Amino acid sequence: MAAYLIRRLAYGALTVLGVLLLLFVLFFAVTDPDDIARKAVGERARPEVYVQWKKNHGYDRPLFLNREHSVSDGRRYTDTLLFEHFRRMLTFDFGRSDADDTPIGKRLWEGAGPSLSLTVPLFALGLLLGVAVALNVAFFRETYIDRTVLVLCMLTMSVAGLLYIIGGQYLVGLLLKWFPISGFDPNASVVARFLALPVLIGAVTGFGADVRLYRTIFIEEMNRDYVRTARAKGCGDARVMLRHVLRNALIPILTNIVVAIPFLFTGALLLESFFGIPGLGSLTVDAINGNDFSTLRTMVYLGALLFILGQLLTDVSYALADPRVRLS
Amino acid sequence: MHWVSNGVVILLIAGSIWVARSVARSRFWRESAIELWRRRRLALVVVGVFVFIALLDSISWIGGARDGDNVAAFQPRTLIDRMVQPEAFKEASYSAPLASVAFYGGQPLRFPGAHLLGTDILGRDVVYRALKGVRVALLIGAFTSLIVIPIALLFGVTAGYFGRRIDDGVFFLMTVLASVPSLLLLIALIMVLGKGTLQVCIALGVTGWVHLCRIARGETLKLREADYVAAARALGVSDTRIILRHILPNIAHLVIITFALLFTGLVLAETILSYLGIGLDGSWGQMIDQARNELSRTPIIWWNLAAASVFLFALVLAVNTIADAMRDIADPRTRREGQ
């Protein structure tokens, strides 16, 4: 068990380093730091401003190795973009935004709350709805209920996510006036009114794909021997579906959920930006519009890091539950 | 530049004739194709119509413009452009579908009752714009498949077939790329590479190949142990030949199904990119994005949004249902269950 854990952890760490290398190639080697600086200070800025901006944001270092090192003023071989990028990301010292010089770490803290208040209810509602519908559909498989829901899933899956948001805002917000069209309030008692519509739209967007996936999982479980045994013992339909099928199907379902965990933190880009929720998704959209490479870099890194952590946790819990994984 | 797309059209037509002939020659493919036609006739027709429109919009040449139309005279114009004549077939601004007066002001239109889906803010015909979007949408799929399929098959099949070091390397690469949330990676890539059709397709390709590669690798791992591969190896057939003759044809159906699903994902992802301002020019995503504030006008302007959404929906739904049917046909377990 210990050997497996160590191996798995080492692989996770290696993956993090791989992601960092990928980001370095993308954001420093492919993009010229000069371009980033020029976009930030403007084309017509004086050369001094441009050089000063590069110095302030640390883009004036050489790419891989610093050959002009001298021990006396504290500069070393490793005083380069590559090492600085790895050091900063690994110590969570994200520095300042390229666009407006605010510390990125602070904005991440501020954005995490609103993002979570949107994504956690969305996640819970989507999961409950998906599992409940899929369980019923799997039970009534090959009947008209099953076929109707499957056609419905296919139809909802083929609509662009953007359209759900625009349509939902128009229908519920503008015509029916049930909820405000957009906005956010940090006050917990008021915020539900603002979040209801984005949560609903988010749940509808993910509905089709989720139900189809869960249905396949449930049907696979329903063909297993233990279901026949349970029926032979005289278990009723409800007991078979809820106690036997659902419980066993939870393992593959949970594996799929882990994949969605980074989105809880990185936020739903479109929903947040359409509904004016000041979360991490809005932060990312602002970074794209403002050519804010340092913020974007940080968001990509955090998303990947959370994904790797989630996978690590799943694998470890698998190993705890299943001795075959541990020994292989 | 327009000769390139003309050449591609000829290549595409020649290629599809060749594919059709090889499909007809193999029993498995012939029967699968007939079964697919039997089950999804409408969807196949819809996709065929879209492909036809995209082809019409890809054949272009210079000249033949009306007198006095100086811009059009020196630009290559496609068959669709020549049919619609967009420079002439224009109004001043918004007009409702089949209307005879302008939406604001009520002046009589130049072409009363001729705009099936009305005109947009610049007076351009909405049907024409939606038709132009067909080519952009299919281009995303075609360009990206040119990037994704070779890379994914090369990495996936060699990793699965040779194993060991190569497999470790490819698996690590896949793990790293899969750990970055795909939308964020997509955005980062486009920010870094810049806007433009080729750049967006490269970005979509880099994020999209991992899924196909994983499937190709897994399937090759299984096929490597098959008896006919062992027999071929015992007869002294080279690795390259085994891969080309025995492994690739046996994963081809999975590649097609995976790619069909990837394609709809690409077209839908492009709408998000359009919203973020990094999409492709002339796409349905851009039409939707531009039309998004028109709903809040009174009286409401719905036809721009509706046209782009319906075209997008029809294409995605058709490809989705075809992919679904192909999966059922290829997988004997669901085939038995379905009958």
Interface residues (C-beta under 8 A of the other chain):
Chain A: Y11 L14 T15 G18 V19 L22 L23 L26 F27 V30 T31 E142 M154 L155 M157 S158 V159 A160 G161 L162 L163 I166 Y170 L174 P262 F263 T266 L269 L270 T284 V285 I288 N289 N291 F293 L296 R297 M299 V300 G303 A304 F307 I308 Q311
Chain B: F172 L173 T175 V176 L177 S179 V180 P181 L183 L184 L185 I187 A188 L189 M191 V192 L193 T264 L268 T271 I272 S274 Y275 L276 G277 I278 G285 I288 D289 R292 L295 S296 L305 S309 L312 F313 V316 L317 N320 T321 D324 E337
